C-alpha cells in the first residue's frame, strides 16, 4: 500500500494518494501497528502540504513528533518546521529545525544520524534563502550535495542543486545558476522526479 501511495505522489495525484494513505493508516491502527500508522500519517502530512492544507498537515506532523520512535520524533519536528516555513513563520521554523537536530543527536551512531542531518541541513539551506542569506544557502547546499552523493540519496541531491540554483540566481551569477539547474534537470529526469524537474525547468 505504501508503494501504491508513493506512486500516486510521484504522479502528483495527491487526492488519490491522500485517500490511499488514510485507508492504509486506518488499517494499521486496526491491527495494532502504531508505528506504521504514524509513518503513514507523516506521508499524509506531506500530501496535505502539496494540497495547500498546511494547517491540517501541521496537526498531523505534531502527532507524529509525539511518537515514541526516535525516527518519528525528529521527522515530525522537521516537517513541522518545513510547514511553518511555508506559512512564512521563519522564526518558528528555525526553532523546530533545532529541536529536530537535538533529537537526532540523541543517537550516537553516525551511520544512523547522517541521513537525518542531511534532511535537516537541506531545510536550513532553504530557510536561508527565505532570509536572503544567499551565499550561506549556496555553501550549505553544496555540503548537502556532497553528503547526498556519498549517501546515494538522489532526491536530496537534486533538491540541494535546486537550492544552489536559486541562490546563484539571486546573487546574479547566471552561469552558475544555469549549471546547477541543468544538473538538477538531468538527474530529476533520470529519477522520473517530475515535480523537481518542473521546478528546475522554471529556474
C-alpha positions in Angstrom: 0.0 0.0 0.0 2.9 2.4 0.8 4.3 1.7 -2.7 0.9 2.5 -4.3 0.8 5.8 -2.3 4.3 6.6 -3.3 3.5 6.0 -7.0 0.5 8.3 -6.8 2.6 11.0 -5.2 5.2 10.7 -7.9 2.4 11.1 -10.4 1.2 14.2 -8.5 -2.2 12.6 -8.0 -2.4 14.0 -4.4 -6.1 13.5 -3.9 -5.9 9.8 -4.7 -2.7 9.5 -2.6 -4.4 11.1 0.4 -7.3 8.7 0.2 -5.0 5.7 -0.1 -2.9 6.9 2.9 -6.0 7.5 5.0 -7.2 3.9 4.2 -3.8 2.4 5.0 -3.4 4.3 8.2 -6.8 3.1 9.4 -5.8 -0.5 8.7 -2.5 -0.2 10.6 -4.4 1.2 13.6 -7.0 -1.6 13.4 -4.3 -4.3 13.5 -2.4 -2.5 16.3 0.7 -1.3 14.4 1.0 2.3 15.8 4.5 3.0 14.3 3.3 2.1 10.8 0.3 4.2 11.3 2.5 7.2 12.3 4.7 6.6 9.2 1.5 6.8 7.1 0.5 10.0 8.9 3.8 11.5 8.1 3.3 10.9 4.4 -0.2 12.1 4.7 1.0 15.4 6.1 3.3 15.9 3.2 0.5 15.3 0.8 -1.7 17.8 2.6 1.2 20.4 2.2 1.1 19.8 -1.6 -2.7 20.2 -1.5 -2.3 23.6 0.3 -3.8 22.2 3.6 -0.8 23.2 5.6 -2.6 23.8 8.9 -4.0 20.2 8.7 -0.6 18.9 7.9 0.9 20.7 10.9 -1.5 18.8 13.2 -0.5 15.5 11.6 3.2 16.3 11.9 2.8 17.2 15.5 1.1 13.9 16.3 4.0 12.1 14.5 6.5 14.1 16.6 4.9 12.8 19.8 5.5 9.2 18.9 7.9 7.0 20.9 10.1 6.1 18.0 13.2 8.2 17.5 12.7 8.5 13.8 9.1 9.7 14.1 10.1 12.3 16.7 12.8 14.0 14.5 10.8 13.6 11.3 7.7 15.2 12.9 9.6 18.2 14.2 11.4 18.7 10.9 8.2 18.5 8.9 6.5 20.9 11.4 9.4 23.4 10.7 9.0 23.0 7.0 5.3 23.6 7.2 5.8 26.8 9.3 8.3 27.9 6.6 5.6 27.5 4.0 3.3 29.7 6.2 6.1 32.3 6.5 6.8 31.7 10.2 10.5 31.6 9.8 11.5 32.0 13.4 9.3 29.1 14.5 10.6 27.0 11.6 14.2 27.6 12.8 13.2 26.6 16.4 11.7 23.3 15.1 14.8 22.6 13.0 16.9 23.0 16.1 14.5 20.7 18.0 14.9 18.1 15.2 18.7 18.3 15.4 18.7 17.8 19.2 16.5 14.7 18.8 18.8 13.3 16.0 21.9 13.9 18.2 20.4 11.7 21.0 21.6 8.9 18.7 25.4 8.5 18.9 25.6 6.2 15.9 26.9 8.2 12.8 25.6 5.6 10.4 22.0 6.3 11.6 22.3 10.1 12.0 23.9 11.2 8.7 20.7 10.9 6.7 18.5 12.8 9.2 21.2 15.5 9.5 21.2 15.8 5.7 17.5 16.4 5.6 17.7 19.0 8.4 20.7 20.8 6.7 18.8 20.9 3.4 15.8 22.6 5.1 18.2 25.1 6.8 19.5 26.0 3.4 16.0 26.8 2.1 15.3 28.8 5.2 18.5 30.8 4.5 17.0 31.6 1.0 13.9 32.9 2.8 16.1 35.2 4.9 18.0 36.4 1.9 21.3 34.8 3.0 22.1 33.5 -0.5 25.8 33.0 -0.1 25.3 30.9 3.1 22.5 29.0 1.4 24.7 28.1 -1.5 27.5 27.0 0.7 25.3 24.9 2.9 23.5 23.3 -0.1 27.0 22.4 -1.5 27.7 20.5 1.6 24.3 18.8 1.2 25.1 17.9 -2.4 28.4 16.2 -1.3 26.7 14.3 1.5 23.7 13.3 -0.6 26.1 12.0 -3.3 28.0 10.0 -0.8 24.9 8.5 0.8 23.2 7.9 -2.5 20.1 9.9 -1.7 19.3 11.2 -5.1 16.2 13.3 -4.4 18.2 15.3 -1.8 21.0 15.7 -4.3 18.5 17.3 -6.8 16.9 19.3 -4.0 20.3 20.8 -3.0 21.2 21.5 -6.6 17.9 23.4 -6.9 18.7 25.4 -3.7 22.1 26.4 -5.2 20.4 27.4 -8.5 18.1 29.7 -6.6 20.9 31.2 -4.5 23.1 31.9 -7.6 20.1 33.4 -9.4 19.5 35.8 -6.5 23.3 36.6 -6.5 23.1 37.3 -10.2 25.6 34.6 -11.0 23.6 33.4 -14.0 26.2 31.0 -15.3 26.4 29.1 -12.0 22.6 29.1 -11.7 22.2 27.7 -15.2 24.8 24.9 -14.5 23.0 23.9 -11.2 19.6 23.9 -12.9 20.8 21.8 -15.8 22.3 19.2 -13.5 19.0 19.1 -11.5 17.0 18.6 -14.7 19.2 15.8 -15.9 19.2 13.9 -12.6 15.4 14.5 -12.0 14.7 13.2 -15.5 16.7 10.0 -14.8 14.8 9.6 -11.5 11.4 10.4 -13.2 11.0 13.0 -10.5 8.6 15.2 -12.4 7.9 17.8 -9.7 11.6 18.7 -9.2 12.2 18.5 -12.9 9.5 21.1 -13.4 10.9 23.3 -10.7 14.4 23.1 -12.3 13.0 23.9 -15.7 11.2 27.0 -14.3 14.6 28.3 -13.0 
